Amino acid sequence: MNALPDRSPTALAVLCWILGVLTVAAPVVALVMEALYPTTGMFRNLWLALAIGLVLPAFNLLSFAANLFYARRRRWAITWLNAVLLVQGIGVGATLWFLGSWWLESHLKDRVYERRLAVYPAVKANDPAAIKRALDACAADCAGFLDRFLLSATADGAHRSMEFLLSLGANPTPALHAADRPSTSLRSCEGIDLSSLGSLEVSVARADAVAMSLLLPRSHARGRREAAWLAAQLDRLDLLQRLIEAGVPIATRGAILDENVTLLNAAASGAAMRVGTWLLKEKGFNANGDPQGRDSYPGETPLASLVHFARRSPDSPRLKPFLDLLLAHGADIERISPKTKGTTLQTAVRIRAMAAVDILIQAGASERALTDEDRRQLQELRQHPRPGRSPDADSPDCIR
């Protein structure tokens, strides 16, 4: 007769009990922690989520393995343990199903990403035939990515690639709030951030007249307006004139939304001498801008826009020439800018634009309007001046 299995407690049995208790205790502890230290916002129910998502499945897997080994050792003689294994097995199956689904989804996403990624070398190579092969291999996974490929081609100056992608329906200026709107960011060599640029704006930033000629007929009015504002800021006079010829109103007020600023503000924000001179001398722009115009957004004077440029680019050799240009055409150096709520000199002090402070005082700006706090800040600025040279000046990819 076979002897009954040994029912005395063993170290394995103790381990099974410990793991079982920990499995049950994890969500209980999490509930207590959430009650004592509640989390809010994006971290709401953090403790509970960690317990259910990580700790409980981990302990359940370990407990299931230990119980299974112990049950086999006891020849399945413990009925209640078999029932526990059945319940735990359901949890283990759910965990494995979740992990398997996650792995499969991640694997499929990686495959899609690789197929999309294979298109970019063909775009950069300026090879329409190679682009077609890559798109055919990518099939539906690349259907909504034509605008992104076009942006890449524009940034690379790959004109044949651009022509091919445009023929397939790529849009150089998709809707501003579109969820899949592609954009990129650049920086000028003087430290100006050029963010959220679409294809047409990139062609302007890169001063690529050929690319702009390809994109302009397919561009929407909003995208052309943004491109014109950028062209004025970066002193791309020839490109600005082409955009105006294509229908962008020269009286455009703001890069995106209507506000009380003009293209002269855009030119001042980059000390764009050619554009500024053209607007003032040939187009009759007011050197004081239109900061209190018809729009609801408070505007600022071109002088204030120039001061903001001076803060970002204190070593620009165009600061004083552009200031002289504005003053020569009647700009009031003491005028209050509605947006900054101060004179040009006050604005310069408050945003710590020491380069602008110096040239404004040299040009006759009065210090009488400075408050005691303004004077304290000015003294601090003179004692601890900011470095002048832009760190972007030596970057090979910066926009000149």
Secondary structure, 3 states (H helix, E strand, C coil): CCCCCCCCCCHHHHHHHHHHHHHHHHHHHHHHHHHHCCCCHHHCCHHHHHHHHHHHHHHHHHHHHHHHHHHHHCCCCCHHHHHHHHHHHHHHHHHHHHHHHHHHHHHHHHHHHHHHHCHHHHHHCCCHHHHHHHHHHHHHHHCCCHHHHHHHHHHHCCHHHHHHHHHCCCCCCCCCCCCCCCCEEEEECCCCEEEEECHHHHHHHCCCHHHHHHHHHHCCHHHHHHHHHHHHHCCCHHHHHHHHHCCCCCCCCCCCCCCCCCHHHHHHCCCCHHHHHHHHHHCCCCCCCCCCCCCCCCCCCHHHHHHHHHHHCCCCCCHHHHHHHHHHCCCCCCCCECCCCECHHHHHHHCCCHHHHHHHHHCCCCCCCCCHHHHHHHHHHHHCCCCCCCCCCCCCCCEC
